[in-house]
Amino acid sequence: MDNKSIANVFKLCAQLMELHNENPFRTKAMGSASFKIDKLPFSAIDASLDQLGDQQGIGKSTAEKIKQVVTSGTFPDLENLLAKTPEGVLQMLNIKGLGPKKIQIVWKGLAIESVGELYYACNENRLIEAKGFGLKTQEEVKKAIEFTIANEGWILYAKALPSANQVYTHLKNQLSAHRVSFTGEFRRKCEVLANIELLSDAPADEIYKAVEKLNNEIVVNQDRHSISFKDENNFSFVVYITSENQYAKDLLITTGSEKHLELLQQIQVTMPALHSEEEIYRQLGISYIEPELREGFDEIELAKANQLPTLITFEDLKGTLHNHTTYSDGVHTLAEMARYSKEELGLTYLGICDHSKTAVYANGLSTERLEDQWLEIDHLNETLAPFKIFKGVESDILSDGSLDYPDIVLSKFDFVVASVHSNLKMEESKATARLVKAIENPYTTILGHPTGRLLLSRAGYPIDYKKVIDACAANNVVIEINANPLRLDLDWRWHRYALDRGVLLSINPDAHRTEGLLDMHYGVFVARKGGLSKDKCLNAYNLNEISAYFSSKKSKTHNT
């Protein structure tokens, strides 16, 4: 459990208090406590009661509840609320667009107590009869339920990674005389997974005994070719069983997507059983293809021509762009973010992009507060040299496509990340026109998280990808690969088109705390799937190169 997990427990309590018409002042205080816990600059698990209680907005009573959550996962007030809330009503809190007040109307007014009943009511056009609902809201609720249902059973790669590594290490230790490897979607580093797949050439009974020691529910397939189980996080695992002489061939077969394997079959109907994947690809007359690329796009064609890209690695990154600090909604200070980037990650520059003035919800920066930040950046640049902090901003793209600072302010930044944060339900043509206008703004350097998606939670707003990417190519605008594992936006399936059009990509963590900078690892994973090489990644430029890039962009802007 981390601060975010603890904060979510308090958030749930606040939602249930509102659902049950508890005292509004206490409800608001509970919601505020959730926010404060999430923004703590230290781990609540390791903190003492006094240390927690001394934090502004927490106090002794909340500190005691935090410690109860750490030890038991809950506290009495929450348990009392849960006891009088039907399970189905509780599940409704996970539906986008349904807050406690609307759920209360659905529950008490329409006697609906499950998500299934709610979906049926939407299909029967009954939701529009409820106070505060209309046809548009009913359709939005219906779509949100359908989106949730479609994603049941899927897990984020980032969420699965710690569990996967734990199981892998265990199996490697238990089956030390045999080979074990990740395979399937996990090995291809797909952003969302149905399960975590492994392959081993150990005998089936040895694998079974090893898995049994994990104390999880086990299912052995009738054909004895695989063993399935779930871990304590309810993540699904599959271990495929092969023989020593078939290991490399089966690793290749279980790793590749169906489309990739179909393309391989076009080369040769029967793949040879050799000692390594490299040998098999060589036997087929093509270059070795990295697992991340085995998705059935153009990788076979490139491998035939020996033109596969040298995929980017985390070590290729020289700096980090698009990061937030306490000047807006970040947890750590400007100095803390800079020192972590320099001393812990060994980077040579940091791009600060706190929120702009329209983002009131995120403590967006007024022009006056910008001046204060720039003064601190100038001071830190003298102190930390040759490490460099670039003056950037995440400027909101307004509904009409304009940015929310005047040109005279925008011109003072080293670079500008333009992002959409509001009015996410535009139809495709309007959403596309909005982005294109922002891209055409001469001060836009990088287009941030182009679709605003949240994986397994919110579909991105609809855009014409080709028009947006073409506009970036025409206006020399970089496209962000937002490395937050909930976003990973631009989708890797469009990286190749962007690269073919000559667009630079930038692996940006959108970090709001020091540890968020490590999300660039996930950005690298999907960048590799998209075929990105370091020469086409903006933040793989060294300090001199990126300084020259920003200067050139500004120079061209001033001359237009």
Helices and strands as residue ranges (DSSP letters): H 3-19, H 24-38, H 49-53, H 59-72, H 76-83, H 87-92, H 100-104, I 105-109, H 110-110, H 115-123, G 127-129, H 135-150, E 155-156, H 157-174, E 180-183, H 184-187, E 192-193, E 196-200, H 204-212, E 218-220, E 226-230, E 236-241, H 247-255, H 258-267, H 277-283, G 291-293, H 299-304, G 314-316, E 319-323, H 334-339, I 340-344, E 349-352, G 360-362, H 367-384, E 388-396, H 407-410, E 415-419, H 428-440, E 446-447, H 465-474, E 478-482, G 492-494, H 495-500, E 505-508, G 514-519, H 520-529, G 534-536, G 538-540, H 543-559
